Amino acid sequence: MTGPSRVLVANRGEIAVRIIRACHAAGVEAVAVYSDADKNSRWVQLADHAVHIGASPASKSYLNAAAVLEAARSTHADAIHPGYGFLSENSRFARAVQDAGLVLVGPPPSAIELMGDKATARATAQAAGVPVIPGSAPVTDLASAQAAADQLGYPVLVKAAAGGGGRGIRPVSSAAELADVLPAAQAEARSAFGDGTSYLERALARPRHVEVQLLADDHGGAVHLFERDCSVQRRRQKLLEEAPAPGLHEETRQRIGEAAVRLARHVGYRNAGTVEFLVDEDQHFYFMEMNTRIQVEHPITEVISGVDLVAEQLRIAAGTPLSFTQDDLVPTGAAIELRINAEDPDRGFAPSPGEVTAFDLPGGPGVRVDTGLARGDRISPFYDSMIAKLICWGADRDQAYARAEQALREFRIEGVASTIPLHRRLVGNDKLRSGPVHTTWLEEQLE
Amino acid sequence: MSTVNAALPGVFYRRPAPDQEPFVEVGAMVQEGQTIALIEVMKTFSEVKAEQAGTLGRFLLDEGDEVEAGQGVAEVVAP
């Protein structure tokens, strides 16, 4: 089947660079889009064509679906890759792409919709036979919320049905606290996601965050590419990820992968996606949410599986069947990803925009750096704080960590503060290196 | 008259959310410590507060403008 010959990359930063590279490697042209602030950016230079789509605030450029579609039309692109964030999990945008006669390098709009609402996603996972954390139906008022919490037992989490990326979640340990938190949680959900619907979930003690990478094609092919442990988080934002997840029993590993594939098949999923789970101390796992897009941490799966996930996304979007089956996939070694953000860990992770005056990247065997930045670029206050992702592979965890330590010695960024000093401390941490840790471990360390 | 300065660089907003009313209108009274605007930097929001009570004379920036640390964002006229 003939695939797209020109792909519009509806994103910025490192993921835009990553997608343009995959397009070029596949013999496909790439069109970049950019806002005022990103005029001289690296992905604009790498692309075959570039279109200015608006002012610097994301709401006036990268989130402007009409401007993105017009950029695709004017450059005769036949497909759109949305990356992560921005329009990537917007089912209306996905439909508009199809209505414009273009191919979305992503899942069917119906799957985005189904998984985009957390309460519906939960019910869908349950229907697919995937374990979920005991939780409630949507709660609309305090009385129904308190009744639900009594039944679940405190502590509980109040969650926004439309939430994602760890946003819109509040822990609550008593009925009084619930009365306090619910109105604010609903208001916050309304303001952040345009939908105030909340529901409750039992809070697990010291869980790990383990997620499974999926690929599914149009021909009934669906595989998992093993799991990643993303438990090292601060305020539910991931800072360090590993693949495979350390200390997972072989049987758990198999069952969690199978559960993710079961869910993908149940919802008629296509393209790349990730199913996120919480895993408790007894290795019971529970569905958390599904991300219907490529994720920030996809490279660690690439290096242990040998599969180029973005290239596979392009092939799937072209209607090509997966060229491998589950049995063909064998993980090799261990990989770790460190998110280098323009934040000062010693000043409460204060954001640090500004000009990057020095930018020396590390190298060597097993070391990969994904970035959208070059020396002299300005890190803009308009977008998120990611500078680069450092991905280190080793034949085993010890080698991956040792290479990460060396790479961090070489990595030099000046002009802005970064999370490199924190990562230097983390990769030398005995508890982390002997692994696994739980999702609040880092916050406890930082206190 | 006093100028309220931005404590950090970012993007200037007069409203808590795009679909909501501004924190304060020009000509309105403000109290010391009252939130009059937000600055967003890398998806993190911080509040801009009036340093003294008075009447909000004018804003020196438009909604969505980029602002540098130390730059004036509004003028408050003492009562």
Contacts between the chains, C-beta under 8 A, distances in Angstrom:
chain1	res1	chain2	res2	distance
A	55	B	64	7.3
A	56	B	11	7.7
A	56	B	66	6.7
A	57	B	11	6.2
A	57	B	64	5.2
A	59	B	18	7.2
A	60	B	64	7.4
A	191	B	16	7.5
A	191	B	17	4.8
A	191	B	20	7.8
A	342	B	42	7.0
A	343	B	42	7.7
A	350	B	8	7.7
A	351	B	8	7.7
A	351	B	10	7.9
A	351	B	41	4.4
A	351	B	42	4.0
A	351	B	44	5.4
A	353	B	9	5.6
A	353	B	10	7.4
A	353	B	41	6.1
A	353	B	42	6.6
A	354	B	9	7.6
A	381	B	9	5.6
A	381	B	10	4.3
A	381	B	11	5.8
A	381	B	40	7.0
A	381	B	41	4.3
A	381	B	42	6.0
A	381	B	66	6.8
A	382	B	11	6.0
A	382	B	66	7.6
A	383	B	42	6.8
A	383	B	43	7.5
A	384	B	42	5.7
A	384	B	43	5.4
A	385	B	42	4.1
A	385	B	43	7.5
